[in-house]
């Protein structure tokens, strides 16, 4: 790793360390004074001014007082002055956030974060990508979408006709072999 790559990685690790400490002043010291392009893609939220980013962190730190960000892997692009990190975010939603009432349940969220830094090592962009279903499942707010029931419950409110067709296909496909077998036995008897 070149010294430039090492500097970028160190800057991001310092930023994450400040997040883990929930140190608002420390976290904001890693963001460019002119602000940055902060985006949470899954929720469609965006903050650009330094003040708005500070307010985002203040609210998030209060809502998730035991926030922990664990880095699994990092990739550095020195030419773009960018770092991509695969992280696992854990915590407990203790106050309302993202329009959700506090669940007081620990959540775990696999997240990919794209960071971009200026020449002084300050953040000018942070885009987070995660699966909303994973978050809601780990908070106990929805049934796992990895089950048939969870997939049905996910689709039903948005497309009841599609959900009913899928349910009917599942029932017919699961029941049809038994019906076909009984019909064949009946034909043999007659």
Contact map, one row per residue, 1 for C-alpha under 8 A:
1110110000000000000000000000000000000000000000000000000000000000000000000000000000000000000000000000000000000000000000000000000000000000000000000000000000000000000000000000000000000000000000
1111110000000000000000000000000000000000000000000000000000000000000000000000000000000000000000000000000000000000000000000000000000000000000000000000000000000000000000000000000000000000000000
1111111000000000000000000000000000000000000000000000000000000000000000000000000000000000000000000000000000000000000000000000000000000000000000000000000000000000000000000000000000000000000000
0111111100000000000000000000000000000000000000000000000000000000000000000000010000000000000000000000000000000000000000000000000000000000000000000000000000000000000000000000000000000000000000
1111111110000000000000000000000000000000000000000000000000000000000000000001110000000000000000000000000000000000000000000000000000000000000000000000000000000000000000000000000000000000000000
1111111111000000000000000000000000000000000000000000000000000000000000000000000000000000000000000000000000000000000000000000000000000000000000000000000000000000000000000000000000000000000000
0011111111100000000000000000000000000000000000000000000000000000000000000000000000000000000000000000000000000000000000001000000000000000000000000000000000000000000000000000000000000000000000
0001111111110000000000000000000000000000000000000000000000000000000000000001010011100000000000000000000000000000000010001000000000000000000000000000000000000000000000000000000000000000000000
0000111111111000000000000000000000000000000000000000000000000000000000000101000000100000000000000000000000000000000000000000000000000000000000000000000000000000000000000000000000000000000000
0000011111111100000000000000000000000000000000000000000000000000000000000000000000000000000000000000000000000000000000000000000000000000000000000000000000000000000000000000000000000000000000
0000001111111110000000000000010000000000000000000000000000000000000000000000000000000000000000000000000000000000000000001100000000000000000000000000000000000000000000000000000000000000000000
0000000111111111000000000000000000000000000000000000000000000000000000000000000000100000000000000000000000000000001000000000000000000000000000000000000000000000000000000000000000000000000000
0000000011111111100000000000000000000000000000000000000000000000000000000000000000000000000000000000000000000000000000000000000000000000000000000000000000000000000000000000000000000000000000
0000000001111111110000000000010000000000000000000000000000000000000000000000000000000000000000000000000000000000000000000000000000000000000000000000000000000000000000000000000000000000000000
0000000000111111111000000110010000000000000000000000000000000000000000000000000000000000000000000000000000000000000000000000000000000000000000000000000000000000000000000000000000000000000000
0000000000011111111100000000000000000000000000000000000000000000000010000000000000000000000000000000000000000000000000000000000000000000000000000000000000000000000000000000000000000000000000
0000000000001111111110000000000000000000000000000000000000000000000000000000000000000000000000000000000000000000000000000000000000000000000000000000000000000000000000000000000000000000000000
0000000000000111111111110110000000000000000000000000000000000000000000000000000000000000000000000000000000000000000000000000000000000000000000000000000000000000000000000000000000000000000000
0000000000000011111111110010000000000000000000000000000000000000001110000000000000000000000000000000000000000000000000000000000000000000000000000000000000000000000000000000000000000000000000
0000000000000001111111100000000000000000000000000000000000000000001110000000000000000000000000000000000000000000000000000000000000000000000000000000000000000000000000000000000000000000000000
0000000000000000111111100000000000000000000000000000000000000000000000000000000000000000000000000000000000000000000000000000000000000000000000000000000000000000000000000000000000000000000000
0000000000000000011111110010000000000000000000000000000000001000101000000000000000000000000000000000000000000000000000000000000000000000000000000000000000000000000000000000000000000000000000
0000000000000000011111111110000000000000000000000000000000000000000000000000000000000000000000000000000000000000000000000000000000000000000000000000000000000000000000000000000000000000000000
0000000000000000011001111111000000000000000000000000010011000000000000000000000000000000000000000000000000000000000000000000000000000000000000000000000000000000000000000000000000000000000000
0000000000000000000000111111100000000000000000000000000000000000000000000000000000000000000000000000000000000000000000000000000000000000000000000000000000000000000000000000000000000000000000
0000000000000010010000111111110000000000000000000000000000000000000000000000000000000000000000000000000000000000000000000000000000000000000000000000000000000000000000000000000000000000000000
0000000000000010011001111111111000000000000000000000000000000000000000000000000000000000000000000000000000000000000000000000000000000000000000000000000000000000000000000000000000000000000000
0000000000000000000000011111111000000000000000000100010000000000000000000000000000000000000000000000000000000000000000000000000000000000000000000000000000000000000000000000000000000000000000
0000000000000000000000001111111100000000000000000000000000000000000000000000000000000000000000000000000000000000000000000100000000000000000000000000000000000000000000000000000000000000000000
0000000000100110000000000111111100000000000000000000000000000000000000000000000000000000000000000000000000000000000000001110000000000000000000000000000000000000000000000000000000000000000000
0000000000000000000000000011111110110000000000000100000000000000000000000000000000000000000000000000000000000000000000000111000000000000000000000000000000000000000000000000000000000000000000
0000000000000000000000000000111111110000000000000100000000000000000000000000000000000000000000000000000000000000000001000111000000000000000000000000000000000000000000000000000000000000000000
0000000000000000000000000000001111100000000000000100000000000000000000000000000000000000000000000000000000000000000000000000000000000000000000000000000000000000000000000000000000000000000000
0000000000000000000000000000000111110000000000001100000000000000000000000000000000000000000000000000000000000000000000000000000000000000000000000000000000000000000000000000000000000000000000
0000000000000000000000000000001111111000000000011110100000000000000000000000000000000000000000000000000000000000000000000001000000000000000000000000000000000000000000000000000000000000000000
0000000000000000000000000000001101111100000000111100100000000000000000000000000000000000000000000000000000000000000000000011110000000000000000000000000000000000000000000000000000000000000000
0000000000000000000000000000000000111110000001110000000000000000000000000000000000000000000000000000000000000000000000000001111000000000000000000000000000000000000000000000000000000000000000
0000000000000000000000000000000000011111000001110000100000000000000000000000000000000000000000000000000000000000000000000000111000000000000000000000000000000000000000000000000000000000000000
0000000000000000000000000000000000001111100111100000000000000000000000000000000000000000000000000000000000000000000000000000011100000000000000000000000000000000000000000000000000000000000000
0000000000000000000000000000000000000111111111000000000000000000000000000000000000000000000000000000000000000000000000000000001110000000000000000000000000000000000000000000000000000000000000
0000000000000000000000000000000000000011111110000000000000000000000000000000000000000000000000000000000000000000000000000000001111000000000000000000000000000000000000000000000000000000000000
0000000000000000000000000000000000000001111100000000000000000000000000000000000000000000000000000000000000000000000000000000000111110000000000000000000000000000000000000000000000000000000000
0000000000000000000000000000000000000001111110000000000000000000000000000000000000000000000000000100000000000000000000000000000000010000000000000000000000000000000000000000000000000000000000
0000000000000000000000000000000000000011111111000000000000000000000000000000000000000000000000000000000000000000000000000000000000000000000000000000000000000000000000000000000000000000000000
0000000000000000000000000000000000000011101111100000000000000000000000000000000000000000000000000000000000000000000000000000000000000000000000000000000000000000000000000000000000000000000000
0000000000000000000000000000000000001111000111110000000000000000000000000000000000000000000000000000000000000000000000000000000000000000000000000000000000000000000000000000000000000000000000
0000000000000000000000000000000000011110000011111001100100000000000000000000000000000000000000000000000000000000000000000000000000000000000000000000000000000000000000000000000000000000000000
0000000000000000000000000000000000111100000001111101100000000000000000000000000000000000000000000000000000000000000000000000000000000000000000000000000000000000000000000000000000000000000000
0000000000000000000000000000000001110000000000111111100000000000000000000000000000000000000000000000000000000000000000000000000000000000000000000000000000000000000000000000000000000000000000
0000000000000000000000000001001111110000000000011111110000000000000000000000000000000000000000000000000000000000000000000000000000000000000000000000000000000000000000000000000000000000000000
0000000000000000000000000000000000100000000000001111111000000000000000000000000000000000000000000000000000000000000000000000000000000000000000000000000000000000000000000000000000000000000000
0000000000000000000000000000000000000000000000111111111100000000000000000000000000000000000000000000000000000000000000000000000000000000000000000000000000000000000000000000000000000000000000
0000000000000000000000000000000000110100000000111111111110000000000000000000000000000000000000000000000000000000000000000000000000000000000000000000000000000000000000000000000000000000000000
0000000000000000000000010001000000000000000000000111111111000000000000000000000000000000000000000000000000000000000000000000000000000000000000000000000000000000000000000000000000000000000000
0000000000000000000000000000000000000000000000000011111111100000000000000000000000000000000000000000000000000000000000000000000000000000000000000000000000000000000000000000000000000000000000
0000000000000000000000000000000000000000000000100001111111110000000000000000000000000000000000000000000000000000000000000000000000000000000000000000000000000000000000000000000000000000000000
0000000000000000000000010000000000000000000000000000111111111000000000000000000000000000000000000000000000000000000000000000000000000000000000000000000000000000000000000000000000000000000000
0000000000000000000000010000000000000000000000000000011111111100000000000000000000000000000000000000000000000000000000000000000000000000000000000000000000000000000000000000000000000000000000
0000000000000000000000000000000000000000000000000000001111111110000000000000000000000000000000001000000000000000000000000000000000000000000000000000000000000000000000000000000000000000000000
0000000000000000000000000000000000000000000000000000000111111111000000000000000000000000000000001000000000000000000000000000000000000000000000000000000000000000000000000000000000000000000000
0000000000000000000001000000000000000000000000000000000011111111101000000000000000000000000000000000000000000000000000000000000000000000000000000000000000000000000000000000000000000000000000
0000000000000000000000000000000000000000000000000000000001111111100000000000000000000000000001100000000000000000000000000000000000000000000000000000000000000000000000000000000000000000000000
0000000000000000000000000000000000000000000000000000000000111111100000000000000000000000000011111000010000000000000000000000000000000000000000000000000000000000000000000000000000000000000000
0000000000000000000000000000000000000000000000000000000000011111111000000000000000000000001111100000000000000000000000000000000000000000000000000000000000000000000000000000000000000000000000
0000000000000000000001000000000000000000000000000000000000001111111000000000000000000000001111000000000000000000000000000000000000000000000000000000000000000000000000000000000000000000000000
0000000000000000000000000000000000000000000000000000000000000001111100000000000000000000011100000000000000000000000000000000000000000000000000000000000000000000000000000000000000000000000000
0000000000000000001101000000000000000000000000000000000000001001111110000000000000000000111100000000000000000000000000000000000000000000000000000000000000000000000000000000000000000000000000
0000000000000000001100000000000000000000000000000000000000000000011111000000000000000000111000000000000000000000000000000000000000000000000000000000000000000000000000000000000000000000000000
0000000000000001001100000000000000000000000000000000000000000000001111100000000000000011110000000000000000000000000000000000000000000000000000000000000000000000000000000000000000000000000000
0000000000000000000000000000000000000000000000000000000000000000000111110000000000000011100000000000000000000000000000000000000000000000000000000000000000000000000000000000000000000000000000
0000000000000000000000000000000000000000000000000000000000000000000011111100000000001111000000000000000000000000000000000000000000000000000000000000000000000000000000000000000000000000000000
0000000000000000000000000000000000000000000000000000000000000000000001111100000000001111000000000000000000000000000000000000000000000000000000000000000000000000000000000000000000000000000000
0000000000000000000000000000000000000000000000000000000000000000000000111110000000001110000000000000000000000000000000000000000000000000000000000000000000000000000000000000000000000000000000
0000000010000000000000000000000000000000000000000000000000000000000000111111000000111100000000000000000000000000000000000000000000000000000000000000000000000000000000000000000000000000000000
0000000000000000000000000000000000000000000000000000000000000000000000001111100000111000000000000000000000000000000000000000000000000000000000000000000000000000000000000000000000000000000000
0000100110000000000000000000000000000000000000000000000000000000000000000111110011110000000000000000000000000000000000000000000000000000000000000000000000000000000000000000000000000000000000
0000100000000000000000000000000000000000000000000000000000000000000000000011111111100000000000000000000000000000000000000000000000000000000000000000000000000000000000000000000000000000000000
0001100100000000000000000000000000000000000000000000000000000000000000000001111111000000000000000000000000000000000000000000000000000000000000000000000000000000000000000000000000000000000000
0000000000000000000000000000000000000000000000000000000000000000000000000000111111000000000000000000000000000000000000000000000000000000000000000000000000000000000000000000000000000000000000
0000000000000000000000000000000000000000000000000000000000000000000000000000111111000000000000000000000000000000000100000000000000000000000000000000000000000000000000000000000000000000000000
0000000100000000000000000000000000000000000000000000000000000000000000000001111111100000000000000000000000000000000111000000000000000000000000000000000000000000000000000000000000000000000000
0000000100000000000000000000000000000000000000000000000000000000000000000001111111110000000000000000000000000000011110000000000000000000000000000000000000000000000000000000000000000000000000
0000000110010000000000000000000000000000000000000000000000000000000000000111100011111000000000000000000000000000011100000000000000000000000000000000000000000000000000000000000000000000000000
0000000000000000000000000000000000000000000000000000000000000000000000000111000001111100000000000000000000000001111000000000000000000000000000000000000000000000000000000000000000000000000000
0000000000000000000000000000000000000000000000000000000000000000000000111110000000111110000000000000000000000001110000000000000000000000000000000000000000000000000000000000000000000000000000
0000000000000000000000000000000000000000000000000000000000000000000000111100000000011111000000000000000000000111100000000000000000000000000000000000000000000000000000000000000000000000000000
0000000000000000000000000000000000000000000000000000000000000000000011111000000000001111100000000000000000000111100000000000000000000000000000000000000000000000000000000000000000000000000000
0000000000000000000000000000000000000000000000000000000000000000000011110000000000000111110000000000000000011110000000000000000000000000000000000000000000000000000000000000000000000000000000
0000000000000000000000000000000000000000000000000000000000000000001111000000000000000011111000000000000000111110000000000000000000000000000000000000000000000000000000000000000000000000000000
0000000000000000000000000000000000000000000000000000000000000000011110000000000000000001111100000000000001111000000000000000000000000000000000000000000000000000000000000000000000000000000000
0000000000000000000000000000000000000000000000000000000000000001111100000000000000000000111110000000000001110000000000000000000000000000000000000000000000000000000000000000000000000000000000
0000000000000000000000000000000000000000000000000000000000000001111000000000000000000000011111000000001111100000000000000000000000000000000000000000000000000000000000000000000000000000000000
0000000000000000000000000000000000000000000000000000000000000011100000000000000000000000001111111000011111100000000000000000000000000000000000000000000000000000000000000000000000000000000000
0000000000000000000000000000000000000000000000000000000000000111100000000000000000000000000111110000011100000000000000000000000000000000000000000000000000000000000000000000000000000000000000
0000000000000000000000000000000000000000000000000000000000000111000000000000000000000000000011111000110000000000000000000000000000000000000000000000000000000000000000000000000000000000000000
0000000000000000000000000000000000000000000000000000000000000010000000000000000000000000000011111111110000000000000000000000000000000000000000000000000000000000000000000000000000000000000000
0000000000000000000000000000000000000000000000000000000000110010000000000000000000000000000010111111110000000000000000000000000000000000000000000000000000000000000000000000000000000000000000
0000000000000000000000000000000000000000001000000000000000000000000000000000000000000000000000011111000000000000000000000000000000000000000000000000000000000000000000000000000000000000000000
0000000000000000000000000000000000000000000000000000000000000000000000000000000000000000000000011111100000000000000000000000000000000000000000000000000000000000000000000000000000000000000000
0000000000000000000000000000000000000000000000000000000000000000000000000000000000000000000000011111110000000000000000000000000000000000000000000000000000000000000000000000000000000000000000
0000000000000000000000000000000000000000000000000000000000000000000000000000000000000000000000111011111000000000000000000000000000000000000000000000000000000000000000000000000000000000000000
0000000000000000000000000000000000000000000000000000000000000010000000000000000000000000000011111001111100000000000000000000000000000000000000000000000000000000000000000000000000000000000000
0000000000000000000000000000000000000000000000000000000000000000000000000000000000000000000111000000111110000000000000000000000000000000001000000000000000000000000000000000000000000000000000
0000000000000000000000000000000000000000000000000000000000000000000000000000000000000000000111000000011111000000000000000000000000000000000000000000000000000000000000000000000000000000000000
0000000000000000000000000000000000000000000000000000000000000000000000000000000000000000000110000000001111100000000000000000000000000000001100000000000000000000000000000000000000000000000000
0000000000000000000000000000000000000000000000000000000000000000000000000000000000000000011110000000000111110000000000000000000000000000011000000000000000000000000000000000000000000000000000
0000000000000000000000000000000000000000000000000000000000000000000000000000000000000000111110000000000011111000000000000000000000000010011000000000000000000000000000000000000000000000000000
0000000000000000000000000000000000000000000000000000000000000000000000000000000000000001111000000000000001111100000000000000000000000010010000000000000000000000000000000000000000000000000000
0000000000000000000000000000000000000000000000000000000000000000000000000000000000000001110000000000000000111110000000000000000001100110010000000000000000000000000000000000000000000000000000
0000000000000000000000000000000000000000000000000000000000000000000000000000000000000111100000000000000000011111000000000000000001100000000000000000000000000000000000000000000000000000000000
0000000000000000000000000000000000000000000000000000000000000000000000000000000000000111100000000000000000001111100000000000000111100000000000000000000000000000000000000000000000000000000000
0000000000000000000000000000000000000000000000000000000000000000000000000000000000011110000000000000000000000111110000000000000111000000000000000000000000000000000000000000000000000000000000
0000000000000000000000000000000000000000000000000000000000000000000000000000000000011110000000000000000000000011111000000000011110000000000000000000000000000000000000000000000000000000000000
0000000000000000000000000000000000000000000000000000000000000000000000000000000001111000000000000000000000000001111100000000111100000000000000000000000000000000000000000000000000000000000000
0000000000010000000000000000000000000000000000000000000000000000000000000000000001110000000000000000000000000000111110000011111000000000000000000000000000000000000000000000000000000000000000
0000000000000000000000000000000000000000000000000000000000000000000000000000000111100000000000000000000000000000011111000011110000000000000000000000000000000000000000000000000000000000000000
0000000100000000000000000000000000000000000000000000000000000000000000000000000011000000000000000000000000000000001111111111100000000000000000000000000000000000000000000000000000000000000000
0000000000000000000000000000000100000000000000000000000000000000000000000000000010000000000000000000000000000000000111111111000000000000000000000000000000000000000000000000000000000000000000
0000000000000000000000000000000000000000000000000000000000000000000000000000000000000000000000000000000000000000000011111100000000000000000000000000000000000000000000000000000000000000000000
0000000000000000000000000000000000000000000000000000000000000000000000000000000000000000000000000000000000000000000011111100000000000000000000000000000000000000000000000000000000000000000000
0000001100100000000000000000010000000000000000000000000000000000000000000000000000000000000000000000000000000000000011111110000000000000000000000000000000000000000000000000000000000000000000
0000000000100000000000000000111100000000000000000000000000000000000000000000000000000000000000000000000000000000000011111111000000000000000000000000000000000000000000000000000000000000000000
0000000000000000000000000000011100010000000000000000000000000000000000000000000000000000000000000000000000000000001111001111110000000000000000000000000000000000000000000000000000000000000000
0000000000000000000000000000001100111000000000000000000000000000000000000000000000000000000000000000000000000000001111000111110000000000000000000000000000000000000000000000000000000000000000
0000000000000000000000000000000000011100000000000000000000000000000000000000000000000000000000000000000000000000011110000011111000000000000000000000000000000000000000000000000000000000000000
0000000000000000000000000000000000011110000000000000000000000000000000000000000000000000000000000000000000000000111100000011111100000000000000000000000000000000000000000000000000000000000000
0000000000000000000000000000000000001111100000000000000000000000000000000000000000000000000000000000000000000000111000000000111110000000000000000000000000000000000000000000000000000000000000
0000000000000000000000000000000000000011110000000000000000000000000000000000000000000000000000000000000000000011110000000000011111000000000000000000000000000000000000000000000000000000000000
0000000000000000000000000000000000000001110000000000000000000000000000000000000000000000000000000000000000000011100000000000001111100000000000000000000000000000000000000000000000000000000000
0000000000000000000000000000000000000000110000000000000000000000000000000000000000000000000000000000000000001111000000000000000111110000000000000000000000000000000000000000000000000000000000
0000000000000000000000000000000000000000010000000000000000000000000000000000000000000000000000000000000000001110000000000000000011111110000000000000000000000000000000000000000000000000000000
0000000000000000000000000000000000000000011000000000000000000000000000000000000000000000000000000000000000000000000000000000000001111111000000000000000000000000000000000000000000000000000000
0000000000000000000000000000000000000000000000000000000000000000000000000000000000000000000000000000000000000000000000000000000000111111100001011000000000000000000000000000000000000000000000
0000000000000000000000000000000000000000000000000000000000000000000000000000000000000000000000000000000000001000000000000000000000111111110000000000000000000000000000000000000000000000000000
0000000000000000000000000000000000000000000000000000000000000000000000000000000000000000000000000000000000111000000000000000000000111111111000000000000000000000000000000000000000000000000000
0000000000000000000000000000000000000000000000000000000000000000000000000000000000000000000000000000000000000000000000000000000000011111111111000000000000000000000000000000000000000000000000
0000000000000000000000000000000000000000000000000000000000000000000000000000000000000000000000000000000000000000000000000000000000001111111111110000000000000000000000000000000000000000000000
0000000000000000000000000000000000000000000000000000000000000000000000000000000000000000000000000000000001111000000000000000000000000111111110000000000000000000000000000000000000000000000000
0000000000000000000000000000000000000000000000000000000000000000000000000000000000000000000000000000001011100000000000000000000000000011111111000000000000000000000000000000000000000000000000
0000000000000000000000000000000000000000000000000000000000000000000000000000000000000000000000000000000010000000000000000000000000000001111111100000000000000000000000000000000000000000000000
0000000000000000000000000000000000000000000000000000000000000000000000000000000000000000000000000000000000000000000000000000000000000001111111100000000000000000000000000000000000000000000000
0000000000000000000000000000000000000000000000000000000000000000000000000000000000000000000000000000000000000000000000000000000000001001101111110000010000000000000000000000000000000000000000
0000000000000000000000000000000000000000000000000000000000000000000000000000000000000000000000000000000000000000000000000000000000000000100111111010110010000000000000000000000000000000000000
0000000000000000000000000000000000000000000000000000000000000000000000000000000000000000000000000000000000000000000000000000000000001000100001111110011000000000000000000000000000000000000000
0000000000000000000000000000000000000000000000000000000000000000000000000000000000000000000000000000000000000000000000000000000000001000000000111111111001000000000000000000000000000000000000
0000000000000000000000000000000000000000000000000000000000000000000000000000000000000000000000000000000000000000000000000000000000000000000000011111011000000000000000000000000000000000000000
0000000000000000000000000000000000000000000000000000000000000000000000000000000000000000000000000000000000000000000000000000000000000000000000111111111000000000000000000000000000000000000000
0000000000000000000000000000000000000000000000000000000000000000000000000000000000000000000000000000000000000000000000000000000000000000000000001111111100000000000000000000000000000000000000
0000000000000000000000000000000000000000000000000000000000000000000000000000000000000000000000000000000000000000000000000000000000000000000000101011111110000000000000000000000000000000000000
0000000000000000000000000000000000000000000000000000000000000000000000000000000000000000000000000000000000000000000000000000000000000000000001111111111111000000000000000000000000000000000000
0000000000000000000000000000000000000000000000000000000000000000000000000000000000000000000000000000000000000000000000000000000000000000000000011111111111100000000000000000000000000000000000
0000000000000000000000000000000000000000000000000000000000000000000000000000000000000000000000000000000000000000000000000000000000000000000000000001111111110000001000100000000000000000000000
0000000000000000000000000000000000000000000000000000000000000000000000000000000000000000000000000000000000000000000000000000000000000000000000100000111111111000000000000000000000000000000000
0000000000000000000000000000000000000000000000000000000000000000000000000000000000000000000000000000000000000000000000000000000000000000000000001000011111111100000000000000000000000000000000
0000000000000000000000000000000000000000000000000000000000000000000000000000000000000000000000000000000000000000000000000000000000000000000000000000001111111111011000000000000000000000000000
0000000000000000000000000000000000000000000000000000000000000000000000000000000000000000000000000000000000000000000000000000000000000000000000000000000111111111111100000000000000000000000000
0000000000000000000000000000000000000000000000000000000000000000000000000000000000000000000000000000000000000000000000000000000000000000000000000000000011111111000000000000000000000000000000
0000000000000000000000000000000000000000000000000000000000000000000000000000000000000000000000000000000000000000000000000000000000000000000000000000000001111111000000000000000000000000000000
0000000000000000000000000000000000000000000000000000000000000000000000000000000000000000000000000000000000000000000000000000000000000000000000000000000000111111111000000000000000000000000000
0000000000000000000000000000000000000000000000000000000000000000000000000000000000000000000000000000000000000000000000000000000000000000000000000000000000111111111100000000000000000000000000
0000000000000000000000000000000000000000000000000000000000000000000000000000000000000000000000000000000000000000000000000000000000000000000000000000000000010011111110000000000000000000000000
0000000000000000000000000000000000000000000000000000000000000000000000000000000000000000000000000000000000000000000000000000000000000000000000000000000000110011111111000000000000000000000000
0000000000000000000000000000000000000000000000000000000000000000000000000000000000000000000000000000000000000000000000000000000000000000000000000000000100110011111111100000000000000000000000
0000000000000000000000000000000000000000000000000000000000000000000000000000000000000000000000000000000000000000000000000000000000000000000000000000000000010001111111110000000000000000000000
0000000000000000000000000000000000000000000000000000000000000000000000000000000000000000000000000000000000000000000000000000000000000000000000000000000000000000111111111000000000000000000000
0000000000000000000000000000000000000000000000000000000000000000000000000000000000000000000000000000000000000000000000000000000000000000000000000000000000000000011111111100000000000000000000
0000000000000000000000000000000000000000000000000000000000000000000000000000000000000000000000000000000000000000000000000000000000000000000000000000000100000000001111111110000000000000000000
0000000000000000000000000000000000000000000000000000000000000000000000000000000000000000000000000000000000000000000000000000000000000000000000000000000000000000000111111111000000000000000000
0000000000000000000000000000000000000000000000000000000000000000000000000000000000000000000000000000000000000000000000000000000000000000000000000000000000000000000011111111100000000000000000
0000000000000000000000000000000000000000000000000000000000000000000000000000000000000000000000000000000000000000000000000000000000000000000000000000000000000000000001111111110000000000000000
0000000000000000000000000000000000000000000000000000000000000000000000000000000000000000000000000000000000000000000000000000000000000000000000000000000000000000000000111111111000000000000000
0000000000000000000000000000000000000000000000000000000000000000000000000000000000000000000000000000000000000000000000000000000000000000000000000000000000000000000000011111111100000000000000
0000000000000000000000000000000000000000000000000000000000000000000000000000000000000000000000000000000000000000000000000000000000000000000000000000000000000000000000001111111110000000000000
0000000000000000000000000000000000000000000000000000000000000000000000000000000000000000000000000000000000000000000000000000000000000000000000000000000000000000000000000111111110000000000000
0000000000000000000000000000000000000000000000000000000000000000000000000000000000000000000000000000000000000000000000000000000000000000000000000000000000000000000000000011111111100000000000
0000000000000000000000000000000000000000000000000000000000000000000000000000000000000000000000000000000000000000000000000000000000000000000000000000000000000000000000000001111111110000000000
0000000000000000000000000000000000000000000000000000000000000000000000000000000000000000000000000000000000000000000000000000000000000000000000000000000000000000000000000000111111111000000000
0000000000000000000000000000000000000000000000000000000000000000000000000000000000000000000000000000000000000000000000000000000000000000000000000000000000000000000000000000001111111100000000
0000000000000000000000000000000000000000000000000000000000000000000000000000000000000000000000000000000000000000000000000000000000000000000000000000000000000000000000000000001111111110000000
0000000000000000000000000000000000000000000000000000000000000000000000000000000000000000000000000000000000000000000000000000000000000000000000000000000000000000000000000000000111111111000000
0000000000000000000000000000000000000000000000000000000000000000000000000000000000000000000000000000000000000000000000000000000000000000000000000000000000000000000000000000000011111111100000
0000000000000000000000000000000000000000000000000000000000000000000000000000000000000000000000000000000000000000000000000000000000000000000000000000000000000000000000000000000001111111110000
0000000000000000000000000000000000000000000000000000000000000000000000000000000000000000000000000000000000000000000000000000000000000000000000000000000000000000000000000000000000111111111000
0000000000000000000000000000000000000000000000000000000000000000000000000000000000000000000000000000000000000000000000000000000000000000000000000000000000000000000000000000000000011111111100
0000000000000000000000000000000000000000000000000000000000000000000000000000000000000000000000000000000000000000000000000000000000000000000000000000000000000000000000000000000000001111111110
0000000000000000000000000000000000000000000000000000000000000000000000000000000000000000000000000000000000000000000000000000000000000000000000000000000000000000000000000000000000000111111111
0000000000000000000000000000000000000000000000000000000000000000000000000000000000000000000000000000000000000000000000000000000000000000000000000000000000000000000000000000000000000011111111
0000000000000000000000000000000000000000000000000000000000000000000000000000000000000000000000000000000000000000000000000000000000000000000000000000000000000000000000000000000000000001111111
0000000000000000000000000000000000000000000000000000000000000000000000000000000000000000000000000000000000000000000000000000000000000000000000000000000000000000000000000000000000000000111111
0000000000000000000000000000000000000000000000000000000000000000000000000000000000000000000000000000000000000000000000000000000000000000000000000000000000000000000000000000000000000000011111
